[in-house]
């Protein structure tokens, strides 16, 4: 007995001692586990030379390209809702978009919620960049790089707020990153009176601190021209005509832009990032990545056929009202409206009997590019958010509104430069506008703006800022209630989430 | 051997010098059932401290007064008291405790007699689990354990969702499994026929020994060991057919034409030209099938004097009721224990697991949505596409199934092993060290074949065309994952009895757990060649490097945990029981300053029936009152390094044709992020009565979870916040009853119902939250005072029949006749968002099960039923509105004019008011399911002996034969996995009915 017990006792003691040793030795290191195969924000080795915050700014640019910000909900809210376009697709498809078309948008409309989320995502990511700049752990980051990065972020934030103030009227003004206290993120809405100065300040900062252009490898990054161009639109929307004129003028005199690109090329693949391009959402695709780096903007509007003609979902189709807005033989009409049974700009015959009589020709893709990418859905198409012609027309409008002989001449010159390009060398069409009457010129500029920019995102906002939305849309048989339908409803989902901190827009 | 016996004898003899006047009693203790010797039976001279144990041969020797009484006790057996009466040889047969009081249950790091428990633990025997034809053993627990909710998945190989005593967290409410000591989050690899018992540890005092992992409850799985003293071969096999008992009632072609035409008319659109769409296709019928399931198990065990060995082999094959899907599972286990000497035992266990899974590449929703007017197939490579109104959104499910049949090869291998040594020293001490490992290797290869040609039938002026998508190129992908787990447990147990009345057990221990994994994946497209449709070619290397860049991925993860724990069990006269536990855990998920926590519990028990005053109570055999309190943690379900969010690099910045990386943190962590804290109180009463024929166990519990880790959608912020939320409570009652008896000689029966009620309540959402937590886009809401994630919406009162109705009933400004009329909750005369209300909870209030067994001569029968009550199911699949989808048959009754229908609104998917979340989309989730009906026949022993067979049972079984329910989905068991947004039926995989024939043989 003793034999066994002695042996086992020794064993037991040894075991216990070993355990104590093992336990105490490994305790600290054993529990210190780092993430495997993943960076965190403090060890991301972004290569130097391209700017110290580019990896965060790129995230904001990606948000700009997203479905929520510049694709289907965007198109529905800015174009389908206007008199330029109808919903398209098949009759019962896309009920949320149909609500936009018929102006019976409910607070439960999914697109309004997505628009809200998408733009706040852009705001949040922009704020995140600014936060990283303020809390940069590296004391040696050159000040000029900080300023330029902040200018990029503030432009994108301003773009998001400019969209939101026009879509929703009142939204929470968020200018920093929430860090911990969750309640900080639930704040009440600010109205245009607070939002516009905020937007202006961001854009003025961007305009003052951004370069006029970039290397080819960063083409499409925000320039001072883009900031001034958008600033012009912000001023114009607020009827600050002199300021709008000045901002537009600084774009026009920057030497970066002109009207040299033919109208028929502006919207093509080869028209991307041309002299026409002021602010263009960048998208690309190749055979290996036919969608990952692209935008679905062209896809949702593509011809809804079958087989080789299955180019997309067929939403946002030109309306008969837009069709009727063109002067005789205006070549811009054919470049804007693609007819079922008609011919594309590449000479292909569109089959007859498609679900819709007309499609948006401006997002029509080059068949050669479709073949090379191996995808029919046009994910490579950039979204032209701000073109030079838009800036020129804003200048014309602002100059005419400011008034005076010199400004009227400037306005006429600007307006006729747009018509001259549209004419494409054909003297028989689109004669120069000649008038000294402010109202006549105003109407001419408005008509020009509509046809030059048909299907291009501004029509609804233009009608609202001109104060003629009710009249024009009621003429189209739509039930536009002044004082209500200028804005979308605040998404009920967001009101619920805010526990009532957010309040609904009037009439909804 | 003899020498050792002698040694033991001498040793015992030396102790007993004080009782020189006594006689020496010798004897052998055996199992009454099979005459196996019992080792380690404790023998005590009643009323003294004198005691001994049986040796390796079951022999004992003890000095006792000639007129004394010996008490023989052994875990799991009924104790016996035998008067010596001057005898020197007393052989004893101990009977297995059928009444389960003496039954031993496995608790954390040890075992305990059931009668000594102070917490709520329900034990399910392996024999009950192996009778059900499930490939996953957890499925078989459904309806058997009060307080345990099992939501089965019909997907072959998928693990069910388990909840113990309600939902304790907003994150992961999954319990952990402890399989022979290894902490696991799933037990897919366990062979259901190789399980000795499963113990469900429900209350905090039982699970506190598992500390931060025990918060959601623990299921302890013990696999089989070799039967004592014999060589045994047993074989179980069952084969059956599964089918889907009820399809979702969608309309046929005529119904579709009628409804779509009506809808277009309501929209003011031109009618659709159905000329070419003359088919009447039942897509569900084509996609679903009757499928074979088989489970087979072979066990060989041997138990010798010094070692025991068990070899187990299992194979199961479940074809899915969805075509082309299936799951095959192979298991092999070797268990070996070697007794080196009386004090030292070592053992090892090795389990191998291999699975082959074929997923069905079809979305059931897609099947429900497909228009029935479309024909399926023209020839082997030409199919019909859907009509233009749904072509972009809905594919031809059969084409997809056929194209992808066999193009995904998924295989996994897993090896789980342990090795342990157990040393008994200084008589009362036992040291045990065990090392565990679990290594897994999963791999998959898949192939994207060329598409079929599609016929687009002509519509109106559009001619019929045939298309072939020549942009699709063949591609292959390969994925590999490797994961590993290392665990060690070291415990020292001190077990003693003072003065025969103070029974004392103390346990101290240390454990650590490391888990790591890596993965590698890639996919490549061949733009010049067509890779053949043959698995031999499906490797990344088959694609020439000149092809465009491949997508590749790889990742990894690591986590670690270490803990110290201790437990004291004390029993005074076996009557007053105390159980105390403490555990200190450190876990790598949290920041160093928030990493360590201490948890513990205390439990008290009082065996009332052992009190003197109880002797007068004749009918009650046993009565125990128990109560326990405990605190523990929970951090299940989240990834590693919670306090250090990784970067989300999935999106890129694009400039021109240049692509640049971008990063954003995956979430914002609360700087003070820590585990959830669970506190619970449990009171229970156990009773056996009427000669142990009746048993009852009633438990009341009250448990709160504080600081729930939640990923919160912040308003107006792109990133979620990971933080500790407020407090939720679960209070409930569990009742388990049992009655078993005999009528005459030949008829035995038992009936055991169980029932549990759980009330889930959000006590507080936390001070920091001035906004709403929602799920399913606002349909589920979590606020203080309500059930977690209750349904929140409008209450339907009817359908506006006419403009007159609109005038007199409250409505929205834009309500029209044919729209759903909602209740004006706030009574202000108009319907606004303020009229939404609590429409019920997705979580059942009641869970119940009833098990009935009958035996007549050699026949036996099992009847099991199970159900839930008090919850609602959200028919989310009906809210889809993005295209024209096939209609469920309720829409045949849609309102078409005044007086036509008062439930179903008009056919117009642009009337957004009718798609608001309301009671229109809710169905009562109550159901009762006939879970098992089984008839068995056991052959008589004399008949079998000639064939060398020890036992043989044949049975016919039906599972899930019928479910009584008001829901319209495949199963009333809507998913509860997403806790803030639970209960939404968005295409739940059907739970099949299974009819099997089986055989159980022992040689």
Interface residues (C-beta under 8 A of the other chain):
Chain A: X1 X4 X5 X8 X9 X11 X12 X15 X16 X19 X23 X26 X27 X30 X31 X32 X33 X34 X35 X36 X37 X38 X39 X40 X41 X44 X46 X50 X54 X55 X56 X57 X58 X59 X61 X62 X63 X65 X90 X91 X92 X93 X94 X95 X96 X98 X99 X102 X104 X106 X107 X108 X109 X113 X120 X121 X123 X124 X125 X128 X172 X174 X178 X179 X180 X181 X182 X183 X185 X186 X187 X214 X216 X217 X218 X219 X220 X221 X272 X273 X282 X283 X284 X286 X287 X288 X292 X293 X304 X306 X307 X308 X310 X313 X351 X352 X353 X354 X355 X370 X374 X375 X376 X492 X493 X494 X495 X496 X497 X498 X499 X501 X502
Chain B: X7 X8 X10 X11 X263 X264 X267 X269 X270 X341 X342 X343 X344 X385 X388 X389 X391 X392 X423 X424 X425 X426 X429 X431 X433 X456 X459 X460 X461 X462 X463 X465 X466 X467 X468 X471 X473 X490 X492 X510 X512 X514 X516 X518 X525 X527 X548 X549 X550 X551 X554 X555 X556 X557 X558 X559 X560 X561 X562 X564 X586 X587 X588 X592 X595 X640 X641 X644 X645 X646 X647 X649 X651 X652 X653 X654 X655 X656 X657 X658 X659 X660 X661 X662 X663 X664 X665 X668 X670 X671 X712 X713 X714 X715 X716 X717 X718 X719 X721 X723 X768 X769 X770 X771 X772 X774 X777 X778 X781 X814 X833 X881 X882 X883 X884 X909 X910 X912 X913 X915 X916
